[in-house]
Amino acid sequence: MNIFRKLEAAAKRKKKTIILPESYDPRVIEAAKVILKKKLAKLIMIYTGKNIRLPEHDDLDIIDLGFSGQFVKEFTKLRLKKDPRYNDQKSSIALTDPLMFACMLLKNKYADAVVAGSVYSTGNVLRSAIQTVGLSKGNKTVSSFFLMSFPKAHKMAEKVFAYGDCGVLPNPTAEQLSDIAIQTSLNFKKLTGIKPKTAFLSFSTKGSAKDATTEKVIKAMHLTRRRMPGLLCDGEMQFDTAFVPEVAKRKDPKGKIKGDANVFIFPDLNAGNIAYKITERIGGAVATGPIVQGLALPVMDLSRGCNADDIVNMSIIASLY
């Protein structure tokens, strides 16, 4: 896939340090071998007592989970902001979790990113990240998007799309939907170099139906235009209006997208999650994500159904944040 060849080359140039805390997962071990062989990144693996079946390598560091004790005082201080009864004993227990330890290593600049989720749930990954590295400055919304690309033989092999949010917020408000649109559009441009054309999706196109959900989408679109005037965005619209020029001419002749959208913003998690899985399983796309956005530092989530290639791809993405 052209997009990942470009991203892989960029990752090699940057050579960031990535922590893979699920070092006991065979898929993570397989991915680590590929990353090290291709020199895509330097790696830190967390030793939990289970054998890490990797040969010694100049770009590989293995850190014992026992060293998490150095972060007890710092973690207690972080947690006291939310829970005044928190103490060092609770911190010691929390930091025996490899994911939490990995996030504290990231916070203290031992690495550039964490990639996890082959074993941990999305909730665990996000909770650990928010409790340690926190949200990016001025931001209130953590969300995600999928980068959708296609194999060489596919008729859309030269295309790449972003789907957001498909993994985090079940029912975003209009304000959160606007945050998702802005974050996804900026990250799409950052990763692909392609100008985002952002469609706010609905079951309605420009008032063809009305209810509370369409009103939310319309409000989010207008908020986004005010907050980011330079972003080409439009809505509310049905998917065919956003994607097929001939349909756009009929349904939305005065629209800005004209059937050429590449960033798709879904009204809720139901729609987004279903759509990305259909695009992947029936449409033949490769879905990379959920790519988490809105955190102060990169903590990337994986699907628990991921394979080694997915972990490699997510590590490449993490290297570019």
Secondary structure as the mmCIF struct_conf table of DSSP 4:
data_model
#
loop_
_struct_conf.conf_type_id
_struct_conf.id
_struct_conf.beg_label_comp_id
_struct_conf.beg_label_asym_id
_struct_conf.beg_label_seq_id
_struct_conf.end_label_comp_id
_struct_conf.end_label_asym_id
_struct_conf.end_label_seq_id
HELX_RH_AL_P HELX_RH_AL_P1 ASN A 2 LYS A 14
STRN STRN1 THR A 17 LEU A 20
TURN_TY1_P TURN_TY1_P1 SER A 23 TYR A 24
BEND BEND1 ASP A 25 ASP A 25
HELX_RH_AL_P HELX_RH_AL_P2 PRO A 26 LYS A 38
TURN_TY1_P TURN_TY1_P2 LYS A 39 LYS A 39
STRN STRN2 LYS A 42 TYR A 47
BEND BEND2 GLY A 49 LYS A 50
TURN_TY1_P TURN_TY1_P3 ASP A 58 ASP A 59
STRN STRN3 LEU A 60 ASP A 64
HELX_RH_3T_P HELX_RH_3T_P1 LEU A 65 PHE A 71
HELX_RH_AL_P HELX_RH_AL_P3 VAL A 72 LEU A 80
TURN_TY1_P TURN_TY1_P4 LYS A 81 LYS A 82
TURN_TY1_P TURN_TY1_P5 PRO A 84 ARG A 85
HELX_RH_AL_P HELX_RH_AL_P4 ASP A 88 ALA A 94
TURN_TY1_P TURN_TY1_P6 LEU A 95 THR A 96
BEND BEND3 ASP A 97 ASP A 97
HELX_RH_AL_P HELX_RH_AL_P5 PRO A 98 LYS A 107
TURN_TY1_P TURN_TY1_P7 ASN A 108 LYS A 109
BEND BEND4 TYR A 110 TYR A 110
BEND BEND5 ASP A 112 ASP A 112
STRN STRN4 ALA A 113 ALA A 116
BEND BEND6 SER A 118 TYR A 120
HELX_RH_AL_P HELX_RH_AL_P6 THR A 122 THR A 132
TURN_TY1_P TURN_TY1_P8 VAL A 133 VAL A 133
STRN STRN5 LEU A 135 LEU A 135
HELX_LH_PP_P HELX_LH_PP_P1 SER A 136 SER A 136
TURN_TY1_P TURN_TY1_P9 LYS A 137 GLY A 138
STRN STRN6 SER A 143 SER A 149
TURN_TY1_P TURN_TY1_P10 LYS A 152 ALA A 153
BEND BEND7 HIS A 154 HIS A 154
TURN_TY1_P TURN_TY1_P11 LYS A 155 GLU A 158
STRN STRN7 PHE A 161 GLY A 164
BEND BEND8 ASP A 165 VAL A 168
BEND BEND9 PRO A 170 ASN A 171
HELX_RH_AL_P HELX_RH_AL_P7 ALA A 174 THR A 192
HELX_LH_PP_P HELX_LH_PP_P2 ILE A 194 PRO A 196
STRN STRN8 LYS A 197 LEU A 201
BEND BEND10 PHE A 203 THR A 205
TURN_TY1_P TURN_TY1_P12 LYS A 206 GLY A 207
BEND BEND11 SER A 208 ALA A 209
BEND BEND12 ASP A 211 ASP A 211
HELX_RH_AL_P HELX_RH_AL_P8 ALA A 212 ARG A 227
TURN_TY1_P TURN_TY1_P13 PRO A 229 GLY A 230
BEND BEND13 LEU A 231 LEU A 231
STRN STRN9 LEU A 232 MET A 237
HELX_RH_AL_P HELX_RH_AL_P9 PHE A 239 PHE A 243
HELX_RH_AL_P HELX_RH_AL_P10 PRO A 245 LYS A 251
TURN_TY1_P TURN_TY1_P14 PRO A 253 LYS A 254
BEND BEND14 LYS A 256 ILE A 257
TURN_TY1_P TURN_TY1_P15 LYS A 258 GLY A 259
STRN STRN10 VAL A 263 ILE A 265
BEND BEND15 PRO A 267 ASP A 268
HELX_RH_AL_P HELX_RH_AL_P11 LEU A 269 ARG A 281
TURN_TY1_P TURN_TY1_P16 ILE A 282 GLY A 283
STRN STRN11 VAL A 286 GLN A 293
BEND BEND16 GLY A 294 GLY A 294
STRN STRN12 LEU A 295 LEU A 295
BEND BEND17 ALA A 296 LEU A 297
STRN STRN13 VAL A 299 ASP A 301
TURN_TY1_P TURN_TY1_P17 ARG A 304 GLY A 305
HELX_RH_AL_P HELX_RH_AL_P12 ALA A 308 SER A 319
TURN_TY1_P TURN_TY1_P18 LEU A 320 LEU A 320
#
